[in-house]
Amino acid sequence: MVLSLLIFGLLTGSLWAVVVGLFGASRKIGFGWAFVLSLLLTPIGGLICTLLSDPLPAGERRWGCIANLILIGAVATLVLFVLALLGL
């Protein structure tokens, strides 16, 4: 049980790092650096660094609909993680 929660937590953290990276895609920090910082500093630390960077000029969008798909997957994973913690 503990090992499965650890693996699930690592996967959830990785998905949230991807979400922060997608926020970074519309900023000067870029997807890659935002993703790496999220893995090293936790997703909240990476999000703070990403939001402190300058935004790109309006109208630039690099990811299309894939950002929404990854965000939905991250939220679904978080819900499953909370349900696993509650034992449901």
PyMOL Python script that loads the backbone (N, CA, C, O; Angstrom):
from pymol import cmd

cmd.read_pdbstr("""\
ATOM      1  N   MET A   1       0.820  -1.200   0.000  1.00  0.00           N
ATOM      2  CA  MET A   1       0.000   0.000   0.000  1.00  0.00           C
ATOM      3  C   MET A   1       0.863   1.263   0.000  1.00  0.00           C
ATOM      4  O   MET A   1       0.596   2.209  -0.741  1.00  0.00           O
ATOM      5  N   VAL A   2       1.896   1.266   0.837  1.00  0.00           N
ATOM      6  CA  VAL A   2       2.755   2.448   0.917  1.00  0.00           C
ATOM      7  C   VAL A   2       3.525   2.646  -0.385  1.00  0.00           C
ATOM      8  O   VAL A   2       3.678   3.774  -0.854  1.00  0.00           O
ATOM      9  N   LEU A   3       4.007   1.559  -0.961  1.00  0.00           N
ATOM     10  CA  LEU A   3       4.751   1.663  -2.220  1.00  0.00           C
ATOM     11  C   LEU A   3       3.866   2.175  -3.341  1.00  0.00           C
ATOM     12  O   LEU A   3       4.303   2.993  -4.151  1.00  0.00           O
ATOM     13  N   SER A   4       2.637   1.708  -3.398  1.00  0.00           N
ATOM     14  CA  SER A   4       1.737   2.173  -4.454  1.00  0.00           C
ATOM     15  C   SER A   4       1.408   3.656  -4.271  1.00  0.00           C
ATOM     16  O   SER A   4       1.302   4.390  -5.253  1.00  0.00           O
ATOM     17  N   LEU A   5       1.245   4.103  -3.019  1.00  0.00           N
ATOM     18  CA  LEU A   5       1.004   5.529  -2.785  1.00  0.00           C
ATOM     19  C   LEU A   5       2.227   6.369  -3.145  1.00  0.00           C
ATOM     20  O   LEU A   5       2.085   7.479  -3.658  1.00  0.00           O
ATOM     21  N   LEU A   6       3.425   5.852  -2.883  1.00  0.00           N
ATOM     22  CA  LEU A   6       4.641   6.563  -3.247  1.00  0.00           C
ATOM     23  C   LEU A   6       4.762   6.705  -4.763  1.00  0.00           C
ATOM     24  O   LEU A   6       5.064   7.785  -5.271  1.00  0.00           O
ATOM     25  N   ILE A   7       4.527   5.618  -5.474  1.00  0.00           N
ATOM     26  CA  ILE A   7       4.586   5.666  -6.944  1.00  0.00           C
ATOM     27  C   ILE A   7       3.524   6.602  -7.496  1.00  0.00           C
ATOM     28  O   ILE A   7       3.787   7.389  -8.405  1.00  0.00           O
ATOM     29  N   PHE A   8       2.312   6.511  -6.935  1.00  0.00           N
ATOM     30  CA  PHE A   8       1.232   7.380  -7.396  1.00  0.00           C
ATOM     31  C   PHE A   8       1.545   8.848  -7.101  1.00  0.00           C
ATOM     32  O   PHE A   8       1.227   9.723  -7.907  1.00  0.00           O
ATOM     33  N   GLY A   9       2.163   9.120  -5.955  1.00  0.00           N
ATOM     34  CA  GLY A   9       2.559  10.490  -5.614  1.00  0.00           C
ATOM     35  C   GLY A   9       3.620  11.025  -6.553  1.00  0.00           C
ATOM     36  O   GLY A   9       3.572  12.189  -6.951  1.00  0.00           O
ATOM     37  N   LEU A  10       4.587  10.179  -6.913  1.00  0.00           N
ATOM     38  CA  LEU A  10       5.613  10.609  -7.869  1.00  0.00           C
ATOM     39  C   LEU A  10       5.015  10.898  -9.237  1.00  0.00           C
ATOM     40  O   LEU A  10       5.397  11.867  -9.894  1.00  0.00           O
ATOM     41  N   LEU A  11       4.079  10.062  -9.667  1.00  0.00           N
ATOM     42  CA  LEU A  11       3.425  10.303 -10.955  1.00  0.00           C
ATOM     43  C   LEU A  11       2.594  11.586 -10.917  1.00  0.00           C
ATOM     44  O   LEU A  11       2.575  12.352 -11.880  1.00  0.00           O
ATOM     45  N   THR A  12       1.911  11.809  -9.799  1.00  0.00           N
ATOM     46  CA  THR A  12       1.118  13.029  -9.673  1.00  0.00           C
ATOM     47  C   THR A  12       2.008  14.267  -9.689  1.00  0.00           C
ATOM     48  O   THR A  12       1.690  15.253 -10.353  1.00  0.00           O
ATOM     49  N   GLY A  13       3.120  14.218  -8.961  1.00  0.00           N
ATOM     50  CA  GLY A  13       4.061  15.339  -8.966  1.00  0.00           C
ATOM     51  C   GLY A  13       4.626  15.601 -10.345  1.00  0.00           C
ATOM     52  O   GLY A  13       4.810  16.754 -10.737  1.00  0.00           O
ATOM     53  N   SER A  14       4.905  14.534 -11.084  1.00  0.00           N
ATOM     54  CA  SER A  14       5.423  14.696 -12.441  1.00  0.00           C
ATOM     55  C   SER A  14       4.383  15.329 -13.363  1.00  0.00           C
ATOM     56  O   SER A  14       4.710  16.173 -14.197  1.00  0.00           O
ATOM     57  N   LEU A  15       3.121  14.910 -13.202  1.00  0.00           N
ATOM     58  CA  LEU A  15       2.069  15.522 -14.022  1.00  0.00           C
ATOM     59  C   LEU A  15       1.910  17.002 -13.699  1.00  0.00           C
ATOM     60  O   LEU A  15       1.732  17.822 -14.600  1.00  0.00           O
ATOM     61  N   TRP A  16       1.974  17.344 -12.419  1.00  0.00           N
ATOM     62  CA  TRP A  16       1.879  18.762 -12.059  1.00  0.00           C
ATOM     63  C   TRP A  16       3.084  19.544 -12.577  1.00  0.00           C
ATOM     64  O   TRP A  16       2.951  20.720 -12.915  1.00  0.00           O
ATOM     65  N   ALA A  17       4.253  18.914 -12.645  1.00  0.00           N
ATOM     66  CA  ALA A  17       5.422  19.573 -13.225  1.00  0.00           C
ATOM     67  C   ALA A  17       5.196  19.856 -14.708  1.00  0.00           C
ATOM     68  O   ALA A  17       5.632  20.889 -15.215  1.00  0.00           O
ATOM     69  N   VAL A  18       4.521  18.948 -15.403  1.00  0.00           N
ATOM     70  CA  VAL A  18       4.180  19.178 -16.814  1.00  0.00           C
ATOM     71  C   VAL A  18       3.208  20.348 -16.934  1.00  0.00           C
ATOM     72  O   VAL A  18       3.341  21.171 -17.839  1.00  0.00           O
ATOM     73  N   VAL A  19       2.234  20.430 -16.031  1.00  0.00           N
ATOM     74  CA  VAL A  19       1.273  21.540 -16.064  1.00  0.00           C
ATOM     75  C   VAL A  19       1.991  22.872 -15.853  1.00  0.00           C
ATOM     76  O   VAL A  19       1.705  23.848 -16.546  1.00  0.00           O
ATOM     77  N   VAL A  20       2.921  22.915 -14.900  1.00  0.00           N
ATOM     78  CA  VAL A  20       3.698  24.146 -14.687  1.00  0.00           C
ATOM     79  C   VAL A  20       4.537  24.449 -15.923  1.00  0.00           C
ATOM     80  O   VAL A  20       4.682  25.610 -16.305  1.00  0.00           O
ATOM     81  N   GLY A  21       5.085  23.420 -16.545  1.00  0.00           N
ATOM     82  CA  GLY A  21       5.835  23.622 -17.784  1.00  0.00           C
ATOM     83  C   GLY A  21       4.972  24.224 -18.881  1.00  0.00           C
ATOM     84  O   GLY A  21       5.439  25.048 -19.668  1.00  0.00           O
ATOM     85  N   LEU A  22       3.716  23.813 -18.930  1.00  0.00           N
ATOM     86  CA  LEU A  22       2.806  24.383 -19.929  1.00  0.00           C
ATOM     87  C   LEU A  22       2.515  25.854 -19.647  1.00  0.00           C
ATOM     88  O   LEU A  22       2.360  26.647 -20.576  1.00  0.00           O
ATOM     89  N   PHE A  23       2.442  26.218 -18.367  1.00  0.00           N
ATOM     90  CA  PHE A  23       2.328  27.643 -18.036  1.00  0.00           C
ATOM     91  C   PHE A  23       3.585  28.379 -18.490  1.00  0.00           C
ATOM     92  O   PHE A  23       3.506  29.513 -18.963  1.00  0.00           O
ATOM     93  N   GLY A  24       4.740  27.738 -18.346  1.00  0.00           N
ATOM     94  CA  GLY A  24       5.998  28.344 -18.759  1.00  0.00           C
ATOM     95  C   GLY A  24       6.122  28.513 -20.260  1.00  0.00           C
ATOM     96  O   GLY A  24       6.915  29.332 -20.725  1.00  0.00           O
ATOM     97  N   ALA A  25       5.349  27.750 -21.030  1.00  0.00           N
ATOM     98  CA  ALA A  25       5.418  27.861 -22.491  1.00  0.00           C
ATOM     99  C   ALA A  25       4.956  29.223 -22.983  1.00  0.00           C
ATOM    100  O   ALA A  25       5.353  29.654 -24.065  1.00  0.00           O
ATOM    101  N   SER A  26       4.125  29.907 -22.208  1.00  0.00           N
ATOM    102  CA  SER A  26       3.664  31.237 -22.609  1.00  0.00           C
ATOM    103  C   SER A  26       4.484  32.340 -21.950  1.00  0.00           C
ATOM    104  O   SER A  26       4.104  33.510 -21.999  1.00  0.00           O
ATOM    105  N   ARG A  27       5.591  31.980 -21.342  1.00  0.00           N
ATOM    106  CA  ARG A  27       6.460  32.955 -20.686  1.00  0.00           C
ATOM    107  C   ARG A  27       7.885  32.797 -21.198  1.00  0.00           C
ATOM    108  O   ARG A  27       8.206  31.812 -21.862  1.00  0.00           O
ATOM    109  N   LYS A  28       8.728  33.756 -20.892  1.00  0.00           N
ATOM    110  CA  LYS A  28      10.101  33.737 -21.396  1.00  0.00           C
ATOM    111  C   LYS A  28      10.915  32.574 -20.847  1.00  0.00           C
ATOM    112  O   LYS A  28      11.895  32.163 -21.468  1.00  0.00           O
ATOM    113  N   ILE A  29      10.527  32.038 -19.690  1.00  0.00           N
ATOM    114  CA  ILE A  29      11.259  30.921 -19.105  1.00  0.00           C
ATOM    115  C   ILE A  29      11.159  29.676 -19.977  1.00  0.00           C
ATOM    116  O   ILE A  29      12.084  28.864 -19.999  1.00  0.00           O
ATOM    117  N   GLY A  30      10.062  29.516 -20.689  1.00  0.00           N
ATOM    118  CA  GLY A  30       9.880  28.383 -21.587  1.00  0.00           C
ATOM    119  C   GLY A  30       9.436  27.123 -20.865  1.00  0.00           C
ATOM    120  O   GLY A  30       9.524  27.023 -19.641  1.00  0.00           O
ATOM    121  N   PHE A  31       8.959  26.168 -21.642  1.00  0.00           N
ATOM    122  CA  PHE A  31       8.463  24.912 -21.084  1.00  0.00           C
ATOM    123  C   PHE A  31       9.549  24.140 -20.359  1.00  0.00           C
ATOM    124  O   PHE A  31       9.339  23.680 -19.237  1.00  0.00           O
ATOM    125  N   GLY A  32      10.704  23.994 -20.985  1.00  0.00           N
ATOM    126  CA  GLY A  32      11.767  23.148 -20.451  1.00  0.00           C
ATOM    127  C   GLY A  32      12.264  23.578 -19.085  1.00  0.00           C
ATOM    128  O   GLY A  32      12.348  22.764 -18.165  1.00  0.00           O
ATOM    129  N   TRP A  33      12.595  24.865 -18.946  1.00  0.00           N
ATOM    130  CA  TRP A  33      13.096  25.343 -17.663  1.00  0.00           C
ATOM    131  C   TRP A  33      12.024  25.304 -16.588  1.00  0.00           C
ATOM    132  O   TRP A  33      12.315  24.980 -15.437  1.00  0.00           O
ATOM    133  N   ALA A  34      10.790  25.630 -16.945  1.00  0.00           N
ATOM    134  CA  ALA A  34       9.705  25.565 -15.966  1.00  0.00           C
ATOM    135  C   ALA A  34       9.499  24.126 -15.498  1.00  0.00           C
ATOM    136  O   ALA A  34       9.263  23.883 -14.314  1.00  0.00           O
ATOM    137  N   PHE A  35       9.585  23.182 -16.416  1.00  0.00           N
ATOM    138  CA  PHE A  35       9.429  21.770 -16.072  1.00  0.00           C
ATOM    139  C   PHE A  35      10.554  21.297 -15.155  1.00  0.00           C
ATOM    140  O   PHE A  35      10.300  20.636 -14.148  1.00  0.00           O
ATOM    141  N   VAL A  36      11.791  21.632 -15.501  1.00  0.00           N
ATOM    142  CA  VAL A  36      12.941  21.209 -14.694  1.00  0.00           C
ATOM    143  C   VAL A  36      12.882  21.829 -13.304  1.00  0.00           C
ATOM    144  O   VAL A  36      13.130  21.144 -12.312  1.00  0.00           O
ATOM    145  N   LEU A  37      12.560  23.108 -13.222  1.00  0.00           N
ATOM    146  CA  LEU A  37      12.445  23.753 -11.911  1.00  0.00           C
ATOM    147  C   LEU A  37      11.326  23.136 -11.086  1.00  0.00           C
ATOM    148  O   LEU A  37      11.445  23.037  -9.864  1.00  0.00           O
ATOM    149  N   SER A  38      10.250  22.723 -11.727  1.00  0.00           N
ATOM    150  CA  SER A  38       9.153  22.079 -11.008  1.00  0.00           C
ATOM    151  C   SER A  38       9.568  20.721 -10.459  1.00  0.00           C
ATOM    152  O   SER A  38       9.126  20.323  -9.381  1.00  0.00           O
ATOM    153  N   LEU A  39      10.403  20.021 -11.184  1.00  0.00           N
ATOM    154  CA  LEU A  39      10.886  18.733 -10.682  1.00  0.00           C
ATOM    155  C   LEU A  39      11.867  18.924  -9.532  1.00  0.00           C
ATOM    156  O   LEU A  39      11.866  18.145  -8.579  1.00  0.00           O
ATOM    157  N   LEU A  40      12.706  19.959  -9.617  1.00  0.00           N
ATOM    158  CA  LEU A  40      13.714  20.178  -8.582  1.00  0.00           C
ATOM    159  C   LEU A  40      13.152  20.854  -7.334  1.00  0.00           C
ATOM    160  O   LEU A  40      13.533  20.506  -6.216  1.00  0.00           O
ATOM    161  N   LEU A  41      12.251  21.816  -7.515  1.00  0.00           N
ATOM    162  CA  LEU A  41      11.758  22.631  -6.399  1.00  0.00           C
ATOM    163  C   LEU A  41      10.361  22.271  -5.934  1.00  0.00           C
ATOM    164  O   LEU A  41       9.833  22.949  -5.054  1.00  0.00           O
ATOM    165  N   THR A  42       9.757  21.275  -6.461  1.00  0.00           N
ATOM    166  CA  THR A  42       8.346  20.905  -6.323  1.00  0.00           C
ATOM    167  C   THR A  42       7.531  21.773  -7.271  1.00  0.00           C
ATOM    168  O   THR A  42       7.978  22.860  -7.638  1.00  0.00           O
ATOM    169  N   PRO A  43       6.363  21.328  -7.671  1.00  0.00           N
ATOM    170  CA  PRO A  43       5.560  22.105  -8.622  1.00  0.00           C
ATOM    171  C   PRO A  43       5.196  23.509  -8.123  1.00  0.00           C
ATOM    172  O   PRO A  43       5.078  24.429  -8.932  1.00  0.00           O
ATOM    173  N   ILE A  44       5.020  23.690  -6.825  1.00  0.00           N
ATOM    174  CA  ILE A  44       4.680  25.031  -6.324  1.00  0.00           C
ATOM    175  C   ILE A  44       5.864  25.973  -6.489  1.00  0.00           C
ATOM    176  O   ILE A  44       5.681  27.118  -6.902  1.00  0.00           O
ATOM    177  N   GLY A  45       7.072  25.519  -6.177  1.00  0.00           N
ATOM    178  CA  GLY A  45       8.263  26.347  -6.382  1.00  0.00           C
ATOM    179  C   GLY A  45       8.488  26.665  -7.847  1.00  0.00           C
ATOM    180  O   GLY A  45       8.848  27.789  -8.195  1.00  0.00           O
ATOM    181  N   GLY A  46       8.276  25.678  -8.707  1.00  0.00           N
ATOM    182  CA  GLY A  46       8.408  25.913 -10.142  1.00  0.00           C
ATOM    183  C   GLY A  46       7.373  26.891 -10.658  1.00  0.00           C
ATOM    184  O   GLY A  46       7.662  27.707 -11.533  1.00  0.00           O
ATOM    185  N   LEU A  47       6.157  26.809 -10.114  1.00  0.00           N
ATOM    186  CA  LEU A  47       5.103  27.742 -10.522  1.00  0.00           C
ATOM    187  C   LEU A  47       5.450  29.160 -10.112  1.00  0.00           C
ATOM    188  O   LEU A  47       5.217  30.094 -10.879  1.00  0.00           O
ATOM    189  N   ILE A  48       6.000  29.344  -8.921  1.00  0.00           N
ATOM    190  CA  ILE A  48       6.393  30.684  -8.469  1.00  0.00           C
ATOM    191  C   ILE A  48       7.467  31.246  -9.390  1.00  0.00           C
ATOM    192  O   ILE A  48       7.377  32.400  -9.810  1.00  0.00           O
ATOM    193  N   CYS A  49       8.486  30.443  -9.710  1.00  0.00           N
ATOM    194  CA  CYS A  49       9.539  30.905 -10.629  1.00  0.00           C
ATOM    195  C   CYS A  49       8.976  31.220 -12.006  1.00  0.00           C
ATOM    196  O   CYS A  49       9.387  32.191 -12.642  1.00  0.00           O
ATOM    197  N   THR A  50       8.041  30.406 -12.465  1.00  0.00           N
ATOM    198  CA  THR A  50       7.439  30.621 -13.781  1.00  0.00           C
ATOM    199  C   THR A  50       6.639  31.906 -13.813  1.00  0.00           C
ATOM    200  O   THR A  50       6.736  32.676 -14.768  1.00  0.00           O
ATOM    201  N   LEU A  51       5.849  32.145 -12.779  1.00  0.00           N
ATOM    202  CA  LEU A  51       5.025  33.352 -12.748  1.00  0.00           C
ATOM    203  C   LEU A  51       5.852  34.622 -12.570  1.00  0.00           C
ATOM    204  O   LEU A  51       5.400  35.710 -12.926  1.00  0.00           O
ATOM    205  N   LEU A  52       7.061  34.493 -12.020  1.00  0.00           N
ATOM    206  CA  LEU A  52       7.936  35.659 -11.882  1.00  0.00           C
ATOM    207  C   LEU A  52       8.630  36.037 -13.189  1.00  0.00           C
ATOM    208  O   LEU A  52       9.134  37.153 -13.314  1.00  0.00           O
ATOM    209  N   SER A  53       8.664  35.131 -14.159  1.00  0.00           N
ATOM    210  CA  SER A  53       9.293  35.443 -15.437  1.00  0.00           C
ATOM    211  C   SER A  53       8.347  36.281 -16.298  1.00  0.00           C
ATOM    212  O   SER A  53       7.133  36.282 -16.092  1.00  0.00           O
ATOM    213  N   ASP A  54       8.919  36.981 -17.252  1.00  0.00           N
ATOM    214  CA  ASP A  54       8.132  37.865 -18.115  1.00  0.00           C
ATOM    215  C   ASP A  54       7.275  37.061 -19.088  1.00  0.00           C
ATOM    216  O   ASP A  54       7.714  36.032 -19.600  1.00  0.00           O
ATOM    217  N   PRO A  55       6.040  37.533 -19.345  1.00  0.00           N
ATOM    218  CA  PRO A  55       5.199  36.833 -20.334  1.00  0.00           C
ATOM    219  C   PRO A  55       5.665  37.134 -21.759  1.00  0.00           C
ATOM    220  O   PRO A  55       6.292  38.161 -22.021  1.00  0.00           O
ATOM    221  N   LEU A  56       5.348  36.227 -22.660  1.00  0.00           N
ATOM    222  CA  LEU A  56       5.629  36.452 -24.080  1.00  0.00           C
ATOM    223  C   LEU A  56       4.638  37.461 -24.639  1.00  0.00           C
ATOM    224  O   LEU A  56       3.599  37.702 -24.024  1.00  0.00           O
ATOM    225  N   PRO A  57       4.930  38.052 -25.778  1.00  0.00           N
ATOM    226  CA  PRO A  57       3.968  38.980 -26.389  1.00  0.00           C
ATOM    227  C   PRO A  57       2.619  38.304 -26.628  1.00  0.00           C
ATOM    228  O   PRO A  57       2.543  37.098 -26.864  1.00  0.00           O
ATOM    229  N   ALA A  58       1.570  39.101 -26.562  1.00  0.00           N
ATOM    230  CA  ALA A  58       0.203  38.565 -26.702  1.00  0.00           C
ATOM    231  C   ALA A  58       0.027  37.874 -28.054  1.00  0.00           C
ATOM    232  O   ALA A  58       0.600  38.291 -29.060  1.00  0.00           O
ATOM    233  N   GLY A  59      -0.760  36.829 -28.054  1.00  0.00           N
ATOM    234  CA  GLY A  59      -1.073  36.123 -29.286  1.00  0.00           C
ATOM    235  C   GLY A  59      -0.179  34.930 -29.570  1.00  0.00           C
ATOM    236  O   GLY A  59      -0.498  34.126 -30.446  1.00  0.00           O
ATOM    237  N   GLU A  60       0.935  34.789 -28.853  1.00  0.00           N
ATOM    238  CA  GLU A  60       1.801  33.634 -29.076  1.00  0.00           C
ATOM    239  C   GLU A  60       1.285  32.465 -28.254  1.00  0.00           C
ATOM    240  O   GLU A  60       1.170  32.545 -27.031  1.00  0.00           O
ATOM    241  N   ARG A  61       0.979  31.392 -28.943  1.00  0.00           N
ATOM    242  CA  ARG A  61       0.504  30.179 -28.283  1.00  0.00           C
ATOM    243  C   ARG A  61       1.183  29.007 -28.957  1.00  0.00           C
ATOM    244  O   ARG A  61       1.017  28.794 -30.158  1.00  0.00           O
ATOM    245  N   ARG A  62       1.942  28.251 -28.196  1.00  0.00           N
ATOM    246  CA  ARG A  62       2.761  27.194 -28.770  1.00  0.00           C
ATOM    247  C   ARG A  62       2.147  25.801 -28.676  1.00  0.00           C
ATOM    248  O   ARG A  62       2.575  24.911 -29.411  1.00  0.00           O
ATOM    249  N   TRP A  63       1.175  25.572 -27.813  1.00  0.00           N
ATOM    250  CA  TRP A  63       0.787  24.212 -27.488  1.00  0.00           C
ATOM    251  C   TRP A  63      -0.569  23.783 -28.015  1.00  0.00           C
ATOM    252  O   TRP A  63      -0.856  22.586 -28.015  1.00  0.00           O
ATOM    253  N   GLY A  64      -1.402  24.680 -28.454  1.00  0.00           N
ATOM    254  CA  GLY A  64      -2.718  24.290 -28.947  1.00  0.00           C
ATOM    255  C   GLY A  64      -3.556  23.663 -27.854  1.00  0.00           C
ATOM    256  O   GLY A  64      -3.578  24.168 -26.732  1.00  0.00           O
ATOM    257  N   CYS A  65      -4.246  22.572 -28.155  1.00  0.00           N
ATOM    258  CA  CYS A  65      -5.164  21.958 -27.192  1.00  0.00           C
ATOM    259  C   CYS A  65      -4.481  20.951 -26.280  1.00  0.00           C
ATOM    260  O   CYS A  65      -5.118  20.439 -25.359  1.00  0.00           O
ATOM    261  N   ILE A  66      -3.214  20.650 -26.504  1.00  0.00           N
ATOM    262  CA  ILE A  66      -2.562  19.639 -25.668  1.00  0.00           C
ATOM    263  C   ILE A  66      -2.454  20.081 -24.217  1.00  0.00           C
ATOM    264  O   ILE A  66      -2.461  19.240 -23.318  1.00  0.00           O
ATOM    265  N   ALA A  67      -2.356  21.373 -23.973  1.00  0.00           N
ATOM    266  CA  ALA A  67      -2.289  21.864 -22.592  1.00  0.00           C
ATOM    267  C   ALA A  67      -3.562  21.510 -21.843  1.00  0.00           C
ATOM    268  O   ALA A  67      -3.505  21.109 -20.680  1.00  0.00           O
ATOM    269  N   ASN A  68      -4.703  21.651 -22.489  1.00  0.00           N
ATOM    270  CA  ASN A  68      -5.966  21.312 -21.825  1.00  0.00           C
ATOM    271  C   ASN A  68      -6.052  19.820 -21.531  1.00  0.00           C
ATOM    272  O   ASN A  68      -6.547  19.429 -20.474  1.00  0.00           O
ATOM    273  N   LEU A  69      -5.583  18.989 -22.439  1.00  0.00           N
ATOM    274  CA  LEU A  69      -5.618  17.547 -22.213  1.00  0.00           C
ATOM    275  C   LEU A  69      -4.723  17.129 -21.050  1.00  0.00           C
ATOM    276  O   LEU A  69      -5.110  16.288 -20.239  1.00  0.00           O
ATOM    277  N   ILE A  70      -3.547  17.704 -20.968  1.00  0.00           N
ATOM    278  CA  ILE A  70      -2.639  17.378 -19.876  1.00  0.00           C
ATOM    279  C   ILE A  70      -3.183  17.907 -18.555  1.00  0.00           C
ATOM    280  O   ILE A  70      -3.039  17.250 -17.524  1.00  0.00           O
ATOM    281  N   LEU A  71      -3.801  19.075 -18.569  1.00  0.00           N
ATOM    282  CA  LEU A  71      -4.388  19.625 -17.345  1.00  0.00           C
ATOM    283  C   LEU A  71      -5.523  18.740 -16.845  1.00  0.00           C
ATOM    284  O   LEU A  71      -5.628  18.499 -15.642  1.00  0.00           O
ATOM    285  N   ILE A  72      -6.364  18.256 -17.736  1.00  0.00           N
ATOM    286  CA  ILE A  72      -7.452  17.356 -17.337  1.00  0.00           C
ATOM    287  C   ILE A  72      -6.874  16.063 -16.751  1.00  0.00           C
ATOM    288  O   ILE A  72      -7.381  15.554 -15.751  1.00  0.00           O
ATOM    289  N   GLY A  73      -5.828  15.539 -17.362  1.00  0.00           N
ATOM    290  CA  GLY A  73      -5.180  14.342 -16.836  1.00  0.00           C
ATOM    291  C   GLY A  73      -4.565  14.565 -15.463  1.00  0.00           C
ATOM    292  O   GLY A  73      -4.631  13.690 -14.599  1.00  0.00           O
ATOM    293  N   ALA A  74      -3.966  15.741 -15.259  1.00  0.00           N
ATOM    294  CA  ALA A  74      -3.366  16.049 -13.957  1.00  0.00           C
ATOM    295  C   ALA A  74      -4.430  16.169 -12.874  1.00  0.00           C
ATOM    296  O   ALA A  74      -4.235  15.679 -11.762  1.00  0.00           O
ATOM    297  N   VAL A  75      -5.542  16.809 -13.180  1.00  0.00           N
ATOM    298  CA  VAL A  75      -6.619  16.940 -12.203  1.00  0.00           C
ATOM    299  C   VAL A  75      -7.221  15.575 -11.887  1.00  0.00           C
ATOM    300  O   VAL A  75      -7.513  15.284 -10.727  1.00  0.00           O
ATOM    301  N   ALA A  76      -7.408  14.741 -12.895  1.00  0.00           N
ATOM    302  CA  ALA A  76      -7.944  13.399 -12.667  1.00  0.00           C
ATOM    303  C   ALA A  76      -6.989  12.583 -11.801  1.00  0.00           C
ATOM    304  O   ALA A  76      -7.430  11.833 -10.929  1.00  0.00           O
ATOM    305  N   THR A  77      -5.695  12.721 -12.033  1.00  0.00           N
ATOM    306  CA  THR A  77      -4.714  12.007 -11.218  1.00  0.00           C
ATOM    307  C   THR A  77      -4.744  12.489  -9.777  1.00  0.00           C
ATOM    308  O   THR A  77      -4.635  11.683  -8.853  1.00  0.00           O
ATOM    309  N   LEU A  78      -4.889  13.788  -9.576  1.00  0.00           N
ATOM    310  CA  LEU A  78      -4.971  14.334  -8.222  1.00  0.00           C
ATOM    311  C   LEU A  78      -6.203  13.802  -7.498  1.00  0.00           C
ATOM    312  O   LEU A  78      -6.126  13.457  -6.319  1.00  0.00           O
ATOM    313  N   VAL A  79      -7.323  13.734  -8.184  1.00  0.00           N
ATOM    314  CA  VAL A  79      -8.550  13.203  -7.578  1.00  0.00           C
ATOM    315  C   VAL A  79      -8.353  11.739  -7.198  1.00  0.00           C
ATOM    316  O   VAL A  79      -8.756  11.324  -6.111  1.00  0.00           O
ATOM    317  N   LEU A  80      -7.742  10.960  -8.073  1.00  0.00           N
ATOM    318  CA  LEU A  80      -7.478   9.554  -7.766  1.00  0.00           C
ATOM    319  C   LEU A  80      -6.520   9.405  -6.583  1.00  0.00           C
ATOM    320  O   LEU A  80      -6.672   8.492  -5.771  1.00  0.00           O
ATOM    321  N   PHE A  81      -5.561  10.279  -6.489  1.00  0.00           N
ATOM    322  CA  PHE A  81      -4.609  10.246  -5.367  1.00  0.00           C
ATOM    323  C   PHE A  81      -5.313  10.539  -4.049  1.00  0.00           C
ATOM    324  O   PHE A  81      -5.056   9.870  -3.048  1.00  0.00           O
ATOM    325  N   VAL A  82      -6.194  11.528  -4.038  1.00  0.00           N
ATOM    326  CA  VAL A  82      -6.941  11.846  -2.817  1.00  0.00           C
ATOM    327  C   VAL A  82      -7.862  10.681  -2.445  1.00  0.00           C
ATOM    328  O   VAL A  82      -7.985  10.345  -1.267  1.00  0.00           O
ATOM    329  N   LEU A  83      -8.500  10.074  -3.423  1.00  0.00           N
ATOM    330  CA  LEU A  83      -9.341   8.920  -3.141  1.00  0.00           C
ATOM    331  C   LEU A  83      -8.536   7.744  -2.594  1.00  0.00           C
ATOM    332  O   LEU A  83      -9.011   7.013  -1.725  1.00  0.00           O
ATOM    333  N   ALA A  84      -7.317   7.565  -3.106  1.00  0.00           N
ATOM    334  CA  ALA A  84      -6.452   6.497  -2.600  1.00  0.00           C
ATOM    335  C   ALA A  84      -6.030   6.771  -1.164  1.00  0.00           C
ATOM    336  O   ALA A  84      -5.941   5.849  -0.354  1.00  0.00           O
ATOM    337  N   LEU A  85      -5.768   8.044  -0.846  1.00  0.00           N
ATOM    338  CA  LEU A  85      -5.408   8.406   0.528  1.00  0.00           C
ATOM    339  C   LEU A  85      -6.571   8.160   1.493  1.00  0.00           C
ATOM    340  O   LEU A  85      -6.363   7.741   2.632  1.00  0.00           O
ATOM    341  N   LEU A  86      -7.772   8.418   1.037  1.00  0.00           N
ATOM    342  CA  LEU A  86      -8.940   8.220   1.885  1.00  0.00           C
ATOM    343  C   LEU A  86      -9.345   6.756   1.982  1.00  0.00           C
ATOM    344  O   LEU A  86     -10.174   6.390   2.815  1.00  0.00           O
ATOM    345  N   GLY A  87      -8.763   5.928   1.138  1.00  0.00           N
ATOM    346  CA  GLY A  87      -9.070   4.492   1.169  1.00  0.00           C
ATOM    347  C   GLY A  87     -10.349   4.118   0.489  1.00  0.00           C
ATOM    348  O   GLY A  87     -10.931   3.078   0.799  1.00  0.00           O
ATOM    349  N   LEU A  88     -10.813   4.944  -0.441  1.00  0.00           N
ATOM    350  CA  LEU A  88     -12.061   4.647  -1.151  1.00  0.00           C
ATOM    351  C   LEU A  88     -11.806   3.875  -2.430  1.00  0.00           C
ATOM    352  O   LEU A  88     -12.749   3.544  -3.150  1.00  0.00           O
TER     353      LEU A  88
END
""", "prot")
cmd.dss("prot")
cmd.show_as("cartoon", "prot")
cmd.util.cbc("prot")
cmd.orient("prot")
